[in-house]
């Protein structure tokens, strides 16, 4: 079952641009935002399953130099997308 994950990313300040560039190259990263607040970047990730997300996180994302840590939020239901209500 496909999943969407909001991945909040803490980055070492001097590595921000390089980390953002690296993440943009992953096909699973559908959207990427530099944000204010607690996190530095937020990436929206789409994968085939929770297992494939785990593999991406463990084998690729956490290996990117400059990423200090991440906080994942798996989307369990979408109420509204693109300004439109999503039918149940």
Buried (B, 14 or more C-beta within 10 A) or exposed (E): EEBBBBBBBBBEEEBBEBBBEBBEEBEBBEEBEEEEEEBBBBBBBBBEEEEBBEEBBEEEBEEBEBBEEBEBEEEEEEEEEEEEEEEE
